[in-house]
Structures are given as structure tokens and as C-alpha cells.
Amino acid sequence: MPEEYDLVIIGAGTGGYTAAVKAAQEGLKTAVVEKDREGGTCLHQGCIPSKSLLKSAEMYTEMQESAQYGISASDVTLEFDKVQDRKDSVVEQLHRGVRNLMNRENIDVYKGTGRILGPSIFSPRAGTVSVEMNNRQENAMLLPKHVMIATGSRPRQLAGIEADGKSILTSDHALHLRELPASLMIVGGGVIGVEFASMMSDFGVDVTMVEYTSRLLPQEDKDISKEVEKTLKDRGVHVYTNSSVQEKKQSDSGRVTLRIEQDGEGLDLTAEKVLLCIGRRANIEDIGIENTDIDTENGLVVTDEKCRTKETHIYAIGDVQKGMQLAHTASREGMNAVNDILTGSCEPLDPARVPRCTYSRPETASIGWTQEQAEERYESVKTPRIPFQAIGRAVVQGHTDGFVKLIVNGANDDLLGVHMFGSGVTELISEASLAMLVDAANTELSETIHPHPSLSEIYGEAALAAENKAIHF
């Protein structure tokens, strides 16, 4: 007989396990189906391992530049195998933590592939989950009142230049390199591409970037994109924008040559390895969607503002449905879906209140509308901008590159967006996130008392600059 549950979640990534913990805490009998390791892409193939490598790259650079702080460090050596060992240790520690969360909340974990069944002898409606178990021949049958699809995504391939894990890589492959290539060509200038470009250039790799659109980080404010590209170029990264990959050629030396077209002209670019960073594809195959009335569009599950599918007892969260492919949005969507199961209502996720971060060196962080988006929506927009050079703590730390730019409604001083480029801004963005949540006005930022000396003082300066009253700039 099938095991009955209030909620069965297919996928134990960040969104899935967060929703499972929330549901269990609220008294719902909950199960999770996961064919691999708990934690999903973010923990094992994305956020955590990449940030661990980025931290090592940052430390390597800072040690090489330590003389500016009066500290002489000679014979600084990069031991990349130990960098990878540290990354693996970080991932394993956090993986144990996720497993402990499951055990603490008495969440049943089924290790295998879950598939949603249509109406059957078990239930008159679609939603029974059959689990092809990893460790035994007989399938487990789960009969839930509600189902949540949280199966995540995988790197997208490029037709004709498919990844082989050797000379053509995806981010999954690149995170597990045991030796650094002498040169690397990155196809794609979004968040993942920029982070790898920053990391690899800091490790001493000769990096080339190829981006289809007119600028790196095309989803960000143009001022952010401009500074990111300038900084990478200053560090020796070769950047080709307005460029498309036409074909792959293999040279005699074993290096990879790609034919690209830039502004109508053909170019041949060569590197030891190519890294594809052209987006991600939802994992919705082979999970039984065809057995339901669930709609899909462009490879994504169609949901409403509550993350409900056409089968309203079946939810889809995270990368499998249309929205921002971020771990923290998946977590919030999972919790919102649980709230809807419990109460019949939840606060829809507002994309304008979701912070976005790129962990390059320096970092970028943003929330809300860009200047271009705001000017399309409002008659009057103010865009005060303060450089970190004006902030004492930034000067002390030796990290004065970058700025904070506010987007302010000129009619009522409402805060519409915040865009940051500089050291530590992925932590600073949380104040902006709170300000957006409470619909703060620009003046409320200027009246907030920030400690001195701190990087957060830049908020007050930028807010005052909107009224032409900045103190230190």
C-alpha cells in the first residue's frame, strides 16, 4: 500500500529542503524524493562550491598585493589541488547540515527518481508519486495530498559545441577541475560567466569572454555592466561583446578554436578549454508531467502567483518554472507554497524585491528597477551615485573601487532600486532589500544612523546626494 503524506516534494535542493523543513515545522507529514545528494545544484554544483573557489582566488590576489598594507609576503604559491580540497570540505560540511535538518524534523527522504502518476487505483486525481529507489528493485509508492516539483535545472548546451567534460566544459565540469588550464574561453557574459572570469583571471589563467549581447551582465543596470567590463579588461581579460559563436574547430595542438562573428566580422579565437555559461535548462523530463494536466511553456512549468500548476494541488518552485533562477527565490517560493497549503493564501513573490548578486572581484549587488526600467515607468527619476572613495572604511580596507547608485522616484522620493559595485556589496544589499520591503523613501535612508567607520555609510551619502546635500562627496 502507498505511504500517505500531506506533502511530497520531488527534489531536495535549496527550495525543496527549505519547503520540507517549513512544512514539517507546521505539522505536515512530509517526504522528499531525491535521486542524488540533498542540497541540490546550489550546494553541490553551484553557489557554494563556486563561492569557495572565488574566496580562494580572492585570498591569492590579496596575498600577492599585501605590500600595500605594509606586509611583505614572498613566494606566494597557488596549490590548486588544496583549493579544491577545501571546496569539497565546505560542501561536505554543509551537506551534513542539510541531512541533519531532515532528521531533526522527521522528514522522510526517499533516495531515487520520483515520477508523478495520473489517476489510478491509488487516487482519482493525478499526484501519486512512484519512486524508483536507488538501492532496491521495488518502487516506493507515495500518496500525498499535495505535491511540489523542485527538480532544479542543469547547464544549457550549445548546439554543435556540446560539452564533453574535457576541452568543452559546463560550470559543473569547471568546478571539479584538478588542474588549471593555461587559457580559458568563456561563452556567456551573465552572472556565472563573470564569476568564472573573475576567479580564473585571479588564479592566473588567460581568460577570454564571448557575450552575445552588447554588454556583460545584461540584466543589470548599464553603469554596473560598464564597470564590470572595465575592471575585467584592466585585469587582462579579453572581452568580445555583440558576438555569436558560429562553429568549433580543433587545432593540431589540441587547443579549441571557435569561430565567432562580431558586428558582422568573423574571428577565430583559441584557448586550451572552453566553458559554456549560456544559461540553464529546467529538469522537467521523466518526472511524470505528461501524466497530468500540467501545462509547460518553453521548457518550463506554467504556474500562477502562488506557484500552483494547472493541477492546483501540485506546485512547482525554483528553476523549473518561470522566474528568477536564484536559490533564495526558490526558498521563498517553497515557503510561500507551504503557506498556501496551510491557509489558502500567500504573499506573491515580487521580483522587484529580490536582491541579485554577482560574486566577482569586486562584487555586484542590486535590487529593484534599473535606471532604464525606472525611466520607462516614471516621469521623473533621480539617480544619485556615490563612489566608495568617499567612504572612510573603504579607504582603510584598500578597496575603493566601485560605487552605490540609487534609483529614486523624483515625484515622491520613493526608493525604486539600488545598484552596487564594490568589495562587500553582496552583504550591504540586505539593507536595501529591507528598505524595498517596507517601501522606504530616499529620505528614510538618509535619516538612518549608520556606524562610523563602515561601508554602510554609503547609503546615507547616496540618499543625501539625491537632494544635492551629500556630506563627503
C-alpha positions as CSV (number, residue, x, y, z in Angstrom):
1,M,0.0,0.0,0.0
2,P,1.2,3.5,-0.7
3,E,2.5,5.7,2.2
4,E,0.3,8.7,2.8
5,Y,1.7,12.2,3.2
6,D,0.4,15.7,3.4
7,L,3.2,16.9,1.1
8,V,5.7,15.1,-1.1
9,I,8.5,17.2,-2.6
10,I,10.4,16.0,-5.7
11,G,13.9,17.4,-5.3
12,A,15.9,18.3,-2.2
13,G,17.7,21.4,-3.5
14,T,17.6,24.7,-1.7
15,G,13.9,25.3,-2.5
16,G,12.9,21.7,-1.8
17,Y,14.5,21.2,1.5
18,T,13.6,24.6,2.8
19,A,9.9,23.9,1.9
20,A,10.2,20.5,3.6
21,V,11.5,21.9,6.8
22,K,8.8,24.6,6.8
23,A,6.1,22.1,6.2
24,A,7.3,19.7,8.9
25,Q,7.6,22.6,11.4
26,E,3.9,23.4,10.7
27,G,2.9,19.8,11.4
28,L,2.5,18.5,7.8
29,K,3.7,14.9,7.3
30,T,6.3,15.5,4.7
31,A,8.5,13.4,2.4
32,V,11.3,14.4,0.0
33,V,12.4,12.4,-3.1
34,E,16.0,13.0,-4.2
35,K,17.9,10.9,-6.6
36,D,21.3,12.4,-5.7
37,R,22.6,14.3,-2.7
38,E,20.5,16.6,-0.5
39,G,21.3,20.2,-1.2
40,G,20.9,20.2,-5.0
41,T,22.7,22.3,-7.5
42,C,23.3,25.2,-5.2
43,L,25.2,23.1,-2.6
44,H,27.0,20.7,-4.9
45,Q,27.3,22.3,-8.4
46,G,26.6,26.0,-8.0
47,C,26.5,28.6,-5.2
48,I,28.6,27.0,-2.5
49,P,31.5,25.4,-4.5
50,S,31.9,28.4,-6.8
51,K,32.0,30.9,-3.9
52,S,34.5,28.7,-2.1
53,L,36.8,28.8,-5.2
54,L,36.2,32.6,-5.5
55,K,37.2,33.1,-1.9
56,S,40.5,31.2,-2.5
57,A,41.1,33.3,-5.7
58,E,40.5,36.5,-3.7
59,M,42.9,35.4,-0.9
60,Y,45.5,34.5,-3.5
61,T,45.3,38.0,-5.0
62,E,45.3,39.8,-1.7
63,M,48.4,37.9,-0.6
64,Q,50.1,39.0,-3.8
65,E,49.1,42.6,-3.1
66,S,49.8,42.6,0.6
67,A,52.7,45.1,0.3
68,Q,50.2,48.0,0.1
69,Y,49.3,47.1,3.8
70,G,53.0,47.1,4.9
71,I,53.2,43.3,4.8
72,S,55.8,41.6,2.7
73,A,54.7,38.1,1.6
74,S,57.3,36.4,-0.7
75,D,56.9,33.1,-2.6
76,V,53.1,33.1,-2.6
77,T,52.2,29.8,-4.2
78,L,48.9,28.6,-5.5
79,E,48.3,24.9,-4.8
80,F,45.1,24.3,-6.7
81,D,44.5,20.8,-5.6
82,K,44.3,22.1,-2.0
83,V,41.9,24.8,-3.1
84,Q,39.7,22.1,-4.5
85,D,40.1,20.0,-1.3
86,R,38.9,23.0,0.8
87,K,35.9,23.5,-1.5
88,D,35.0,19.8,-1.2
89,S,35.3,20.1,2.6
90,V,33.0,23.1,2.7
91,V,30.4,21.3,0.6
92,E,30.5,18.2,2.7
93,Q,30.1,20.1,5.9
94,L,27.0,21.9,4.6
95,H,25.7,18.6,3.1
96,R,25.8,17.1,6.6
97,G,23.9,20.1,7.9
98,V,21.1,19.6,5.4
99,R,20.8,15.9,6.2
100,N,20.7,16.8,9.9
101,L,17.8,19.2,9.2
102,M,15.9,16.4,7.6
103,N,16.5,14.1,10.5
104,R,15.7,16.8,13.1
105,E,12.3,17.5,11.5
106,N,11.5,13.8,10.9
107,I,11.2,14.3,7.2
108,D,11.2,11.0,5.2
109,V,13.8,11.0,2.5
110,Y,13.4,8.6,-0.4
111,K,16.6,8.2,-2.4
112,G,15.6,7.6,-6.0
113,T,13.8,9.1,-9.0
114,G,10.3,10.3,-8.4
115,R,7.6,10.3,-11.1
116,I,4.1,11.7,-10.8
117,L,1.3,9.2,-11.8
118,G,-2.0,10.1,-13.3
119,P,-5.4,9.0,-11.9
120,S,-5.1,5.4,-10.8
121,I,-6.4,2.8,-8.3
122,F,-4.5,4.8,-5.6
123,S,-6.2,8.1,-6.3
124,P,-8.8,9.6,-8.6
125,R,-6.6,12.5,-9.4
126,A,-3.0,12.8,-10.6
127,G,-0.4,13.1,-7.9
128,T,0.6,9.7,-6.6
129,V,4.4,9.6,-6.7
130,S,6.2,6.5,-7.7
131,V,9.8,6.4,-6.6
132,E,12.3,4.2,-8.5
133,M,14.6,3.6,-5.5
134,N,18.4,3.8,-5.9
135,N,19.0,0.8,-3.6
136,R,16.2,-1.7,-4.3
137,Q,14.2,-3.0,-7.2
138,E,10.7,-2.4,-5.9
139,N,9.3,1.1,-6.3
140,A,8.0,3.0,-3.4
141,M,4.5,4.4,-3.8
142,L,3.7,7.7,-2.1
143,L,0.1,9.1,-1.8
144,P,0.3,12.8,-1.0
145,K,-2.4,15.4,-0.6
146,H,-0.1,17.9,-2.2
147,V,3.0,17.6,-4.5
148,M,5.8,20.1,-5.0
149,I,8.1,19.9,-8.1
150,A,11.5,21.3,-7.1
151,T,13.8,19.4,-9.5
152,G,16.0,22.4,-10.4
153,S,18.0,22.9,-13.6
154,R,21.2,21.9,-15.4
155,P,23.6,23.9,-17.6
156,R,22.3,24.6,-21.1
157,Q,24.2,23.2,-24.1
158,L,25.2,24.9,-27.3
159,A,24.3,23.1,-30.5
160,G,27.3,21.9,-32.3
161,I,29.6,22.7,-29.4
162,E,28.3,20.2,-26.8
163,A,30.3,19.8,-23.6
164,D,32.5,16.7,-23.4
165,G,33.9,17.4,-19.9
166,K,37.5,17.6,-21.4
167,S,38.0,20.5,-23.7
168,I,34.4,21.8,-23.7
169,L,33.1,22.4,-20.2
170,T,30.0,23.4,-18.4
171,S,30.1,25.0,-14.9
172,D,29.6,21.5,-13.4
173,H,32.8,20.3,-15.0
174,A,34.7,23.5,-14.2
175,L,34.0,23.3,-10.5
176,H,35.8,20.0,-10.4
177,L,39.0,20.8,-12.3
178,R,42.0,19.4,-10.6
179,E,44.4,21.4,-12.7
180,L,44.0,25.0,-14.1
181,P,44.2,25.4,-17.9
182,A,46.7,27.9,-19.3
183,S,43.8,29.6,-21.1
184,L,40.0,29.6,-20.9
185,M,37.4,30.9,-23.3
186,I,34.1,31.6,-21.6
187,V,31.0,31.7,-23.8
188,G,28.4,33.8,-22.0
189,G,28.7,37.0,-20.0
190,G,26.0,36.6,-17.4
191,V,26.5,36.1,-13.7
192,I,28.1,32.6,-14.0
193,G,30.4,33.7,-16.8
194,V,31.5,36.8,-15.0
195,E,32.2,34.9,-11.8
196,F,34.3,32.3,-13.6
197,A,36.2,35.1,-15.5
198,S,37.0,36.8,-12.2
199,M,38.0,33.6,-10.5
200,M,40.1,32.2,-13.3
201,S,41.9,35.5,-14.0
202,D,42.8,35.8,-10.3
203,F,44.2,32.3,-10.5
204,G,46.4,33.4,-13.4
205,V,44.5,31.9,-16.3
206,D,44.4,33.8,-19.6
207,V,40.7,34.4,-19.9
208,T,38.6,35.4,-23.0
209,M,34.9,36.1,-22.8
210,V,32.3,36.0,-25.7
211,E,28.9,37.6,-25.0
212,Y,26.0,37.6,-27.5
213,T,24.5,40.9,-26.2
214,S,26.1,44.4,-26.2
215,R,27.4,44.1,-22.6
216,L,28.3,41.9,-19.8
217,L,25.6,41.3,-17.1
218,P,22.9,42.5,-19.5
219,Q,20.2,42.1,-16.8
220,E,21.9,44.7,-14.6
221,D,22.0,48.5,-14.7
222,K,24.2,49.8,-17.5
223,D,26.5,51.5,-15.1
224,I,27.2,48.2,-13.3
225,S,27.8,46.4,-16.6
226,K,30.2,49.1,-17.7
227,E,32.3,49.0,-14.6
228,V,32.4,45.2,-14.5
229,E,33.7,45.0,-18.1
230,K,36.3,47.8,-17.5
231,T,37.6,46.0,-14.3
232,L,37.9,42.7,-16.1
233,K,39.7,44.2,-19.0
234,D,42.1,46.1,-16.7
235,R,43.0,42.6,-15.2
236,G,43.8,41.3,-18.7
237,V,40.5,39.6,-19.6
238,H,39.7,39.7,-23.3
239,V,36.0,40.7,-23.8
240,Y,34.1,40.3,-27.0
241,T,30.5,41.6,-26.9
242,N,27.9,41.6,-29.7
243,S,29.5,38.3,-30.6
244,S,28.0,34.9,-31.6
245,V,29.7,31.6,-31.8
246,Q,29.4,30.1,-35.3
247,E,31.3,26.8,-35.2
248,K,34.1,24.8,-33.4
249,K,37.4,24.0,-35.0
250,Q,40.0,21.7,-33.4
251,S,43.6,22.8,-33.9
252,D,46.6,20.4,-34.1
253,S,47.9,21.4,-30.7
254,G,44.7,20.1,-29.0
255,R,43.5,23.6,-28.2
256,V,40.0,24.6,-29.1
257,T,39.3,27.2,-31.8
258,L,35.9,28.8,-32.1
259,R,34.8,30.9,-35.0
260,I,32.8,33.9,-33.8
261,E,31.1,36.7,-35.5
262,Q,31.4,40.2,-34.0
263,D,29.5,43.0,-35.6
264,G,29.3,41.1,-38.9
265,E,33.0,40.2,-39.0
266,G,34.5,36.7,-38.5
267,L,37.1,36.0,-35.9
268,D,38.9,32.8,-34.8
269,L,39.5,32.6,-31.0
270,T,41.6,29.8,-29.5
271,A,42.0,28.5,-25.9
272,E,43.0,25.4,-24.1
273,K,39.5,24.9,-22.8
274,V,36.0,26.4,-23.5
275,L,33.5,27.0,-20.7
276,L,29.8,27.3,-21.7
277,C,27.9,29.7,-19.5
278,I,24.8,30.2,-21.6
279,G,22.0,29.7,-19.1
280,R,20.3,26.7,-17.5
281,R,17.6,24.3,-18.6
282,A,14.8,23.1,-16.3
283,N,14.8,19.5,-15.2
284,I,11.2,18.6,-16.1
285,E,11.8,15.5,-18.2
286,D,11.0,12.0,-16.8
287,I,9.1,13.2,-13.8
288,G,5.6,12.3,-15.0
289,I,4.3,15.7,-16.1
290,E,2.8,14.0,-19.1
291,N,0.6,12.0,-16.8
292,T,-1.1,15.2,-15.5
293,D,-2.9,18.3,-16.9
294,I,0.1,20.5,-16.0
295,D,0.9,23.0,-18.8
296,T,4.5,23.7,-19.9
297,E,5.9,26.6,-22.0
298,N,9.4,27.0,-23.4
299,G,10.6,24.1,-21.3
300,L,9.2,25.5,-18.0
301,V,6.2,24.5,-15.9
302,V,3.4,27.1,-16.0
303,T,2.4,28.3,-12.6
304,D,0.2,31.1,-11.0
305,E,1.4,33.7,-8.5
306,K,1.1,31.0,-5.7
307,C,3.4,28.6,-7.7
308,R,0.4,26.3,-8.3
309,T,0.2,24.4,-11.6
310,K,-3.0,23.7,-13.5
311,E,-3.4,20.8,-11.1
312,T,-3.8,23.1,-8.2
313,H,-2.7,20.6,-5.6
314,I,0.6,20.3,-7.4
315,Y,3.1,23.2,-7.0
316,A,6.3,24.0,-8.9
317,I,9.1,26.2,-7.5
318,G,12.6,27.3,-8.3
319,D,14.2,26.8,-11.7
320,V,11.5,24.6,-13.1
321,Q,9.1,27.5,-13.5
322,K,9.2,30.9,-15.0
323,G,11.0,33.3,-12.7
324,M,14.4,34.3,-11.3
325,Q,16.8,31.4,-11.2
326,L,18.2,32.1,-7.8
327,A,18.5,29.9,-4.7
328,H,16.9,32.5,-2.4
329,T,13.9,32.9,-4.7
330,A,13.4,29.1,-4.7
331,S,13.5,29.1,-0.9
332,R,10.9,31.9,-0.7
333,E,8.7,30.2,-3.3
334,G,8.8,27.0,-1.4
335,M,7.8,28.7,1.9
336,N,5.0,30.6,0.1
337,A,3.7,27.4,-1.4
338,V,3.6,25.8,2.1
339,N,1.8,28.8,3.4
340,D,-0.8,28.4,0.6
341,I,-1.3,24.7,1.5
342,L,-1.8,25.7,5.2
343,T,-4.0,28.8,4.8
344,G,-5.1,29.0,1.2
345,S,-3.2,32.2,0.7
346,C,0.3,33.6,0.5
347,E,2.2,36.8,-0.5
348,P,3.2,36.5,-4.1
349,L,6.9,37.0,-4.8
350,D,7.6,40.4,-6.1
351,P,10.7,40.3,-8.5
352,A,11.4,43.9,-7.7
353,R,12.1,43.0,-4.1
354,V,14.5,40.2,-4.8
355,P,18.3,41.0,-4.5
356,R,20.7,39.9,-7.2
357,C,24.4,39.3,-6.5
358,T,27.4,38.5,-8.6
359,Y,30.4,37.3,-6.5
360,S,33.2,38.6,-8.8
361,R,36.0,40.8,-7.6
362,P,34.7,43.4,-7.0
363,E,31.2,42.1,-6.3
364,T,28.0,43.5,-7.7
365,A,24.6,43.6,-6.0
366,S,21.3,45.1,-6.9
367,I,17.6,45.2,-6.2
368,G,14.6,46.8,-7.9
369,W,14.4,48.7,-11.2
370,T,17.4,49.7,-13.2
371,Q,17.7,53.3,-14.4
372,E,16.4,52.4,-17.8
373,Q,13.4,50.4,-16.4
374,A,12.5,53.2,-14.0
375,E,12.6,55.9,-16.7
376,E,10.2,53.8,-18.7
377,R,7.7,53.7,-15.8
378,Y,8.0,57.1,-14.1
379,E,8.1,60.7,-15.4
380,S,10.8,61.9,-13.0
381,V,13.7,59.7,-11.9
382,K,16.8,60.7,-9.8
383,T,20.0,58.6,-9.9
384,P,22.4,59.7,-7.2
385,R,25.7,57.9,-7.2
386,I,28.5,57.9,-4.6
387,P,31.9,56.2,-5.1
388,F,33.4,54.1,-2.3
389,Q,36.4,56.5,-2.5
390,A,34.3,58.9,-0.4
391,I,33.8,56.3,2.4
392,G,36.5,56.1,5.1
393,R,36.1,52.4,5.8
394,A,36.7,51.6,2.1
395,V,39.9,53.7,2.1
396,V,41.1,51.9,5.3
397,Q,40.4,48.5,3.7
398,G,42.1,49.5,0.5
399,H,39.1,48.6,-1.6
400,T,37.9,51.9,-3.0
401,D,36.8,50.7,-6.5
402,G,33.1,50.9,-7.1
403,F,30.0,52.9,-6.2
404,V,26.4,52.8,-5.0
405,K,23.7,54.1,-7.3
406,L,20.2,54.8,-6.1
407,I,17.1,54.9,-8.3
408,V,14.6,57.4,-6.8
409,N,11.2,58.4,-7.9
410,G,11.5,62.2,-8.4
411,A,7.8,62.8,-7.6
412,N,7.7,61.4,-4.1
413,D,11.3,60.2,-3.2
414,D,10.3,56.5,-3.1
415,L,13.2,54.2,-3.4
416,L,12.9,52.3,-6.7
417,G,16.2,50.5,-6.9
418,V,19.7,50.1,-5.6
419,H,22.8,49.1,-7.7
420,M,26.2,48.5,-6.1
421,F,29.6,47.6,-7.3
422,G,32.5,47.1,-4.9
423,S,34.0,45.0,-2.2
424,G,31.4,43.5,0.2
425,V,28.3,44.8,-1.5
426,T,26.7,41.3,-1.5
427,E,26.4,41.9,2.3
428,L,25.4,45.5,2.0
429,I,22.5,44.8,-0.3
430,S,20.4,43.4,2.6
431,E,19.7,46.9,3.9
432,A,18.4,47.9,0.5
433,S,16.3,44.7,0.5
434,L,14.7,45.7,3.8
435,A,14.1,49.2,2.6
436,M,12.3,47.9,-0.5
437,L,10.2,45.6,1.6
438,V,8.9,48.4,3.8
439,D,8.5,50.8,0.8
440,A,11.1,53.2,2.3
441,A,11.6,56.7,0.9
442,N,15.0,58.0,-0.1
443,T,14.8,60.4,3.0
444,E,14.4,57.4,5.3
445,L,17.8,56.0,4.1
446,S,19.4,59.4,4.8
447,E,17.9,59.6,8.3
448,T,19.1,56.1,9.2
449,I,22.1,56.3,11.5
450,H,25.0,54.2,10.1
451,P,28.0,53.4,12.2
452,H,31.3,55.1,11.5
453,P,33.5,54.0,10.0
454,S,31.5,51.5,8.0
455,L,30.8,50.7,4.3
456,S,27.1,51.1,5.1
457,E,27.6,54.9,5.4
458,I,27.5,55.0,1.6
459,Y,23.7,54.6,1.8
460,G,23.3,57.8,3.7
461,E,25.6,59.7,1.4
462,A,23.8,58.4,-1.7
463,A,20.4,59.3,-0.2
464,L,21.6,62.8,0.6
465,A,23.1,63.1,-2.8
466,A,19.6,62.8,-4.3
467,E,18.9,66.1,-2.7
468,N,22.3,67.6,-3.6
469,K,23.2,67.5,0.1
470,A,25.9,64.8,0.3
471,I,28.4,65.5,3.1
472,H,31.6,63.7,2.0
473,F,31.3,64.0,-1.8
